[in-house]
Amino acid sequence: MNTNQQEASQLLKRFSLRRTPTRSRILDLYLGQDHALTHKDIETKLSTEFDRVTIYRTLHTFEEKGLIHKVHDGSTSVKYALCGHECHNEDHNHNHIHFTCNNCDKTFCVDEVNVPKINLPPKFKTENVYLYAKGLCDNCNV
């Protein structure tokens, strides 16, 4: 078992998820990336192993449990990123920005930059705040 597979097994255990081939492979794929993935990205890489519905259900389960989160980056494609260690199914903590590269189109979670507190008018209640930036990532900005 390689390092990503070991980490995938530990994550599944931590989030009280049964280890299945689909869950293990999708997590292994995420652990080998540094950016968010779309359903299509995953389907393209794993289409010979798993069908579209199985992949969708797995992503949905991961999101419900707090293992991944949706990334809002201004595009029409829904992207998902692996959550940090502070997330679990009762509390997602995504107080960071997402950065999309204009050149390679990859979207990254930038945990080092917090989303500022938004002061809304009275009687307004914030439920979600999405902040994203666009530019050139460190690989494309050479």
C-alpha atoms as an extended CHARMM CRD file, in Angstrom:
* protein
*
       142  EXT
         1         1  MET       CA              0.0000000000        0.0000000000        0.0000000000  PROA      1               0.0000000000
         2         2  ASN       CA              1.4980000000        3.3750000000       -1.0250000000  PROA      2               0.0000000000
         3         3  THR       CA              1.4530000000        6.5270000000        1.1250000000  PROA      3               0.0000000000
         4         4  ASN       CA             -1.6680000000        7.9880000000       -0.5800000000  PROA      4               0.0000000000
         5         5  GLN       CA             -3.5430000000        4.7130000000       -0.1340000000  PROA      5               0.0000000000
         6         6  GLN       CA             -2.5920000000        4.6230000000        3.5510000000  PROA      6               0.0000000000
         7         7  GLU       CA             -3.7190000000        8.2330000000        4.0040000000  PROA      7               0.0000000000
         8         8  ALA       CA             -6.9590000000        7.4780000000        2.1220000000  PROA      8               0.0000000000
         9         9  SER       CA             -7.6720000000        4.5710000000        4.4770000000  PROA      9               0.0000000000
        10        10  GLN       CA             -7.0050000000        6.7740000000        7.5100000000  PROA      10              0.0000000000
        11        11  LEU       CA             -9.3130000000        9.5130000000        6.1740000000  PROA      11              0.0000000000
        12        12  LEU       CA            -12.1230000000        7.0540000000        5.5190000000  PROA      12              0.0000000000
        13        13  LYS       CA            -11.7570000000        5.7030000000        9.0290000000  PROA      13              0.0000000000
        14        14  ARG       CA            -11.6590000000        9.2210000000       10.5430000000  PROA      14              0.0000000000
        15        15  PHE       CA            -14.8740000000       10.1710000000        8.7420000000  PROA      15              0.0000000000
        16        16  SER       CA            -16.5680000000        6.8680000000        9.6400000000  PROA      16              0.0000000000
        17        17  LEU       CA            -16.8160000000        5.7130000000        6.0440000000  PROA      17              0.0000000000
        18        18  ARG       CA            -16.5090000000        2.1280000000        4.9310000000  PROA      18              0.0000000000
        19        19  ARG       CA            -13.5490000000        1.4850000000        2.6650000000  PROA      19              0.0000000000
        20        20  THR       CA            -14.7150000000        0.6360000000       -0.8650000000  PROA      20              0.0000000000
        21        21  PRO       CA            -12.7210000000        0.5020000000       -4.1020000000  PROA      21              0.0000000000
        22        22  THR       CA            -14.4710000000        3.6440000000       -5.4000000000  PROA      22              0.0000000000
        23        23  ARG       CA            -13.9050000000        5.6760000000       -2.2510000000  PROA      23              0.0000000000
        24        24  SER       CA            -10.2860000000        4.5730000000       -2.0170000000  PROA      24              0.0000000000
        25        25  ARG       CA             -9.4980000000        5.3730000000       -5.6560000000  PROA      25              0.0000000000
        26        26  ILE       CA            -11.1950000000        8.7910000000       -5.6030000000  PROA      26              0.0000000000
        27        27  LEU       CA             -9.3950000000        9.7460000000       -2.3930000000  PROA      27              0.0000000000
        28        28  ASP       CA             -6.1240000000        8.4510000000       -3.8300000000  PROA      28              0.0000000000
        29        29  LEU       CA             -6.7330000000       10.7150000000       -6.8320000000  PROA      29              0.0000000000
        30        30  TYR       CA             -7.3730000000       13.7470000000       -4.6000000000  PROA      30              0.0000000000
        31        31  LEU       CA             -4.3160000000       13.0420000000       -2.4720000000  PROA      31              0.0000000000
        32        32  GLY       CA             -2.1900000000       13.0260000000       -5.6300000000  PROA      32              0.0000000000
        33        33  GLN       CA             -3.4180000000       16.5120000000       -6.6600000000  PROA      33              0.0000000000
        34        34  ASP       CA             -2.8980000000       19.9920000000       -5.2450000000  PROA      34              0.0000000000
        35        35  HSD       CA             -6.0220000000       21.4810000000       -6.8060000000  PROA      35              0.0000000000
        36        36  ALA       CA             -9.8050000000       21.0530000000       -6.9370000000  PROA      36              0.0000000000
        37        37  LEU       CA            -11.3120000000       18.5060000000       -9.3230000000  PROA      37              0.0000000000
        38        38  THR       CA            -14.5800000000       18.4440000000      -11.2330000000  PROA      38              0.0000000000
        39        39  HSD       CA            -16.7800000000       15.3780000000      -11.5340000000  PROA      39              0.0000000000
        40        40  LYS       CA            -15.6550000000       15.2740000000      -15.1850000000  PROA      40              0.0000000000
        41        41  ASP       CA            -11.9540000000       15.2720000000      -14.1640000000  PROA      41              0.0000000000
        42        42  ILE       CA            -12.5470000000       12.2780000000      -11.9320000000  PROA      42              0.0000000000
        43        43  GLU       CA            -14.7510000000       10.5230000000      -14.4530000000  PROA      43              0.0000000000
        44        44  THR       CA            -12.1180000000       10.9620000000      -17.1760000000  PROA      44              0.0000000000
        45        45  LYS       CA             -9.4100000000        9.4120000000      -15.0140000000  PROA      45              0.0000000000
        46        46  LEU       CA            -11.5250000000        6.6000000000      -13.5480000000  PROA      46              0.0000000000
        47        47  SER       CA            -14.1220000000        5.8800000000      -16.2720000000  PROA      47              0.0000000000
        48        48  THR       CA            -12.7020000000        2.4470000000      -17.0070000000  PROA      48              0.0000000000
        49        49  GLU       CA            -13.0830000000        1.4810000000      -13.3400000000  PROA      49              0.0000000000
        50        50  PHE       CA            -16.3150000000        3.1810000000      -12.2040000000  PROA      50              0.0000000000
        51        51  ASP       CA            -19.4420000000        4.5640000000      -13.8100000000  PROA      51              0.0000000000
        52        52  ARG       CA            -20.5760000000        8.1920000000      -13.6340000000  PROA      52              0.0000000000
        53        53  VAL       CA            -23.3410000000        7.5740000000      -11.0680000000  PROA      53              0.0000000000
        54        54  THR       CA            -21.0290000000        5.7470000000       -8.6650000000  PROA      54              0.0000000000
        55        55  ILE       CA            -18.5470000000        8.6200000000       -8.8440000000  PROA      55              0.0000000000
        56        56  TYR       CA            -21.3350000000       11.1640000000       -8.2810000000  PROA      56              0.0000000000
        57        57  ARG       CA            -22.6690000000        9.2720000000       -5.2640000000  PROA      57              0.0000000000
        58        58  THR       CA            -19.1990000000        8.9730000000       -3.7860000000  PROA      58              0.0000000000
        59        59  LEU       CA            -18.5780000000       12.7220000000       -4.1530000000  PROA      59              0.0000000000
        60        60  HSD       CA            -21.9730000000       13.4290000000       -2.5940000000  PROA      60              0.0000000000
        61        61  THR       CA            -21.1820000000       11.1620000000        0.3710000000  PROA      61              0.0000000000
        62        62  PHE       CA            -17.7510000000       12.7530000000        0.8080000000  PROA      62              0.0000000000
        63        63  GLU       CA            -19.3050000000       16.2220000000        0.8050000000  PROA      63              0.0000000000
        64        64  GLU       CA            -22.0140000000       15.2320000000        3.3120000000  PROA      64              0.0000000000
        65        65  LYS       CA            -19.4100000000       13.7650000000        5.6650000000  PROA      65              0.0000000000
        66        66  GLY       CA            -17.1230000000       16.8160000000        5.4220000000  PROA      66              0.0000000000
        67        67  LEU       CA            -14.3120000000       15.1310000000        3.5400000000  PROA      67              0.0000000000
        68        68  ILE       CA            -14.5420000000       17.4270000000        0.4960000000  PROA      68              0.0000000000
        69        69  HSD       CA            -16.1380000000       20.8080000000       -0.1420000000  PROA      69              0.0000000000
        70        70  LYS       CA            -17.5690000000       22.5350000000       -3.1940000000  PROA      70              0.0000000000
        71        71  VAL       CA            -15.3490000000       25.1920000000       -4.6480000000  PROA      71              0.0000000000
        72        72  HSD       CA            -17.0470000000       28.2860000000       -6.0150000000  PROA      72              0.0000000000
        73        73  ASP       CA            -14.6450000000       29.8740000000       -8.4660000000  PROA      73              0.0000000000
        74        74  GLY       CA            -16.9350000000       31.7390000000      -10.8320000000  PROA      74              0.0000000000
        75        75  SER       CA            -16.9850000000       28.9600000000      -13.4230000000  PROA      75              0.0000000000
        76        76  THR       CA            -19.9860000000       26.9140000000      -14.4720000000  PROA      76              0.0000000000
        77        77  SER       CA            -18.3240000000       23.6370000000      -13.4410000000  PROA      77              0.0000000000
        78        78  VAL       CA            -18.7150000000       22.4250000000       -9.8810000000  PROA      78              0.0000000000
        79        79  LYS       CA            -15.3290000000       21.6430000000       -8.4150000000  PROA      79              0.0000000000
        80        80  TYR       CA            -14.5390000000       19.8040000000       -5.2260000000  PROA      80              0.0000000000
        81        81  ALA       CA            -11.4790000000       20.0940000000       -3.0240000000  PROA      81              0.0000000000
        82        82  LEU       CA            -10.2830000000       17.9240000000       -0.1920000000  PROA      82              0.0000000000
        83        83  CYS       CA            -11.1020000000       19.4800000000        3.1740000000  PROA      83              0.0000000000
        84        84  GLY       CA             -8.4450000000       20.3520000000        5.6950000000  PROA      84              0.0000000000
        85        85  HSD       CA             -7.9520000000       18.5390000000        8.9620000000  PROA      85              0.0000000000
        86        86  GLU       CA            -10.2570000000       20.9380000000       10.8320000000  PROA      86              0.0000000000
        87        87  CYS       CA            -13.3920000000       19.8040000000        8.9430000000  PROA      87              0.0000000000
        88        88  HSD       CA            -15.8290000000       17.0920000000        9.9030000000  PROA      88              0.0000000000
        89        89  ASN       CA            -19.4570000000       16.3190000000        9.1320000000  PROA      89              0.0000000000
        90        90  GLU       CA            -20.8460000000       18.6610000000       11.8240000000  PROA      90              0.0000000000
        91        91  ASP       CA            -18.6380000000       21.6450000000       10.9910000000  PROA      91              0.0000000000
        92        92  HSD       CA            -17.0250000000       22.6770000000        7.7300000000  PROA      92              0.0000000000
        93        93  ASN       CA            -14.4360000000       25.4020000000        8.1260000000  PROA      93              0.0000000000
        94        94  HSD       CA            -13.6540000000       26.9280000000        4.7440000000  PROA      94              0.0000000000
        95        95  ASN       CA            -12.5730000000       30.3890000000        5.7440000000  PROA      95              0.0000000000
        96        96  HSD       CA            -10.1190000000       30.6520000000        2.8650000000  PROA      96              0.0000000000
        97        97  ILE       CA            -10.0710000000       31.9140000000       -0.6940000000  PROA      97              0.0000000000
        98        98  HSD       CA             -9.9610000000       29.8860000000       -3.8680000000  PROA      98              0.0000000000
        99        99  PHE       CA             -7.5340000000       30.8360000000       -6.6070000000  PROA      99              0.0000000000
       100       100  THR       CA             -8.0700000000       29.9220000000      -10.2570000000  PROA      100             0.0000000000
       101       101  CYS       CA             -5.1980000000       30.1050000000      -12.7100000000  PROA      101             0.0000000000
       102       102  ASN       CA             -6.0770000000       31.8450000000      -15.9730000000  PROA      102             0.0000000000
       103       103  ASN       CA             -3.4960000000       29.7370000000      -17.8110000000  PROA      103             0.0000000000
       104       104  CYS       CA             -3.9460000000       26.1270000000      -16.5980000000  PROA      104             0.0000000000
       105       105  ASP       CA             -7.5120000000       26.5850000000      -15.2260000000  PROA      105             0.0000000000
       106       106  LYS       CA             -6.6720000000       24.7650000000      -11.9890000000  PROA      106             0.0000000000
       107       107  THR       CA             -8.3800000000       25.9820000000       -8.8210000000  PROA      107             0.0000000000
       108       108  PHE       CA             -6.5110000000       25.8930000000       -5.5130000000  PROA      108             0.0000000000
       109       109  CYS       CA             -7.5630000000       26.3470000000       -1.9040000000  PROA      109             0.0000000000
       110       110  VAL       CA             -5.3900000000       29.0780000000       -0.4160000000  PROA      110             0.0000000000
       111       111  ASP       CA             -5.6140000000       28.2950000000        3.2830000000  PROA      111             0.0000000000
       112       112  GLU       CA             -3.0730000000       30.9700000000        4.1930000000  PROA      112             0.0000000000
       113       113  VAL       CA             -5.5190000000       33.7600000000        3.2350000000  PROA      113             0.0000000000
       114       114  ASN       CA             -8.6650000000       34.0730000000        5.3550000000  PROA      114             0.0000000000
       115       115  VAL       CA            -11.9260000000       35.4600000000        4.0630000000  PROA      115             0.0000000000
       116       116  PRO       CA            -12.5170000000       38.7830000000        5.8420000000  PROA      116             0.0000000000
       117       117  LYS       CA            -15.5210000000       39.1830000000        8.1440000000  PROA      117             0.0000000000
       118       118  ILE       CA            -18.4550000000       40.6020000000        6.2260000000  PROA      118             0.0000000000
       119       119  ASN       CA            -20.5530000000       43.1770000000        8.0990000000  PROA      119             0.0000000000
       120       120  LEU       CA            -24.0620000000       43.0770000000        6.7040000000  PROA      120             0.0000000000
       121       121  PRO       CA            -26.9660000000       45.3940000000        7.4900000000  PROA      121             0.0000000000
       122       122  PRO       CA            -29.1730000000       44.5170000000       10.4720000000  PROA      122             0.0000000000
       123       123  LYS       CA            -31.5040000000       41.5220000000        9.9810000000  PROA      123             0.0000000000
       124       124  PHE       CA            -29.2390000000       40.0480000000        7.2870000000  PROA      124             0.0000000000
       125       125  LYS       CA            -27.7060000000       36.6950000000        8.2250000000  PROA      125             0.0000000000
       126       126  THR       CA            -24.5880000000       35.3370000000        6.5320000000  PROA      126             0.0000000000
       127       127  GLU       CA            -24.7180000000       31.6310000000        5.7850000000  PROA      127             0.0000000000
       128       128  ASN       CA            -21.9190000000       31.3010000000        3.2290000000  PROA      128             0.0000000000
       129       129  VAL       CA            -19.2230000000       33.5790000000        1.8790000000  PROA      129             0.0000000000
       130       130  TYR       CA            -17.3220000000       32.6670000000       -1.2650000000  PROA      130             0.0000000000
       131       131  LEU       CA            -14.2150000000       34.5750000000       -2.2410000000  PROA      131             0.0000000000
       132       132  TYR       CA            -12.0760000000       33.6920000000       -5.2030000000  PROA      132             0.0000000000
       133       133  ALA       CA             -9.1880000000       35.2520000000       -7.0370000000  PROA      133             0.0000000000
       134       134  LYS       CA             -7.8880000000       34.7530000000      -10.5560000000  PROA      134             0.0000000000
       135       135  GLY       CA             -4.4170000000       35.1600000000      -11.9810000000  PROA      135             0.0000000000
       136       136  LEU       CA             -1.3960000000       32.9460000000      -12.6040000000  PROA      136             0.0000000000
       137       137  CYS       CA             -0.4810000000       30.0640000000      -10.2820000000  PROA      137             0.0000000000
       138       138  ASP       CA              3.0900000000       29.4750000000       -9.1490000000  PROA      138             0.0000000000
       139       139  ASN       CA              3.6920000000       26.9230000000      -11.9510000000  PROA      139             0.0000000000
       140       140  CYS       CA              2.4120000000       29.1920000000      -14.7290000000  PROA      140             0.0000000000
       141       141  ASN       CA              3.9540000000       32.4110000000      -13.3840000000  PROA      141             0.0000000000
       142       142  VAL       CA              7.5270000000       31.6380000000      -14.4040000000  PROA      142             0.0000000000
